[in-house]
Amino acid sequence: MSKKKLTLSVSEDLLEEVKLLAHREGKSVSSIVEEYFEYLVLTKWIDALASELDLGKLEPTTEGEIPKSRPVGMDAAKVVREIRDSRVGGSQHE
């Protein structure tokens, strides 16, 4: 797939923060922007498909969309740690 150059204008402070984030993650600012654009397009595609199939709105995508009345379950981070620790044969995070 070919690439096309794009010129963006963003606040200087935001750009500095994004550059730091990109550096920490070993990415370029261009790759972060491209990933976000892909996310936007995919989200719209999924919403359109869900609507066409009469599935309604799918899983919440932002914290604000999660109903306050939803049941509270297990601590996901703890469960993942336990599974990972059991695979390596230890319980390092207890």
SEDO-588471 format. One record per residue (C-alpha): x, y, z. Coordinates in nm, 2 decimals. Layout:
<pts>
{{X Y Z}}
...
</pts>
This chain:
<pts>
{{0.00 0.00 0.00}}
{{0.14 0.34 -0.10}}
{{0.16 0.62 0.15}}
{{0.06 0.98 0.09}}
{{0.21 1.28 0.27}}
{{-0.03 1.48 0.50}}
{{0.02 1.81 0.67}}
{{-0.15 1.86 1.01}}
{{-0.17 2.15 1.24}}
{{-0.19 2.08 1.61}}
{{-0.10 2.26 1.93}}
{{0.27 2.27 2.01}}
{{0.22 2.12 2.36}}
{{0.01 1.84 2.22}}
{{0.27 1.76 1.96}}
{{0.55 1.75 2.21}}
{{0.34 1.50 2.43}}
{{0.27 1.28 2.13}}
{{0.64 1.28 2.02}}
{{0.73 1.17 2.38}}
{{0.47 0.90 2.37}}
{{0.58 0.78 2.02}}
{{0.94 0.77 2.14}}
{{0.85 0.56 2.45}}
{{0.65 0.32 2.24}}
{{0.92 0.30 1.96}}
{{0.68 0.44 1.71}}
{{0.66 0.74 1.48}}
{{0.40 1.02 1.51}}
{{0.29 0.92 1.16}}
{{0.22 0.56 1.27}}
{{0.02 0.68 1.57}}
{{-0.19 0.90 1.35}}
{{-0.24 0.62 1.10}}
{{-0.34 0.38 1.37}}
{{-0.60 0.63 1.49}}
{{-0.73 0.68 1.14}}
{{-0.76 0.31 1.10}}
{{-0.95 0.29 1.43}}
{{-1.19 0.56 1.32}}
{{-1.27 0.39 0.99}}
{{-1.30 0.05 1.15}}
{{-1.54 0.18 1.42}}
{{-1.76 0.34 1.16}}
{{-1.75 0.02 0.95}}
{{-1.85 -0.20 1.25}}
{{-2.13 0.04 1.35}}
{{-2.27 0.04 1.00}}
{{-2.25 -0.34 0.98}}
{{-2.41 -0.38 1.33}}
{{-2.69 -0.15 1.22}}
{{-2.74 -0.33 0.89}}
{{-2.76 -0.66 1.08}}
{{-3.00 -0.50 1.33}}
{{-2.76 -0.58 1.62}}
{{-2.80 -0.24 1.79}}
{{-2.51 -0.07 1.95}}
{{-2.23 -0.31 2.03}}
{{-2.00 -0.31 2.33}}
{{-1.93 0.02 2.49}}
{{-1.62 0.19 2.35}}
{{-1.57 0.46 2.61}}
{{-1.59 0.45 2.99}}
{{-1.88 0.70 2.97}}
{{-2.09 0.44 2.77}}
{{-2.07 0.17 3.04}}
{{-2.39 0.16 3.23}}
{{-2.36 0.25 3.60}}
{{-2.59 -0.04 3.69}}
{{-2.36 -0.30 3.53}}
{{-2.26 -0.59 3.76}}
{{-1.91 -0.56 3.90}}
{{-1.70 -0.87 3.84}}
{{-1.36 -0.99 3.93}}
{{-1.04 -0.78 3.91}}
{{-0.93 -0.86 3.55}}
{{-0.57 -0.76 3.61}}
{{-0.55 -1.00 3.91}}
{{-0.70 -1.28 3.71}}
{{-0.45 -1.23 3.42}}
{{-0.16 -1.21 3.66}}
{{-0.27 -1.54 3.82}}
{{-0.31 -1.71 3.49}}
{{0.03 -1.58 3.37}}
{{0.20 -1.69 3.70}}
{{0.04 -2.04 3.68}}
{{0.19 -2.08 3.33}}
{{0.54 -1.99 3.44}}
{{0.51 -2.21 3.75}}
{{0.52 -1.94 4.02}}
{{0.31 -1.67 4.19}}
{{0.54 -1.37 4.18}}
{{0.27 -1.10 4.22}}
{{0.09 -1.20 4.53}}
</pts>
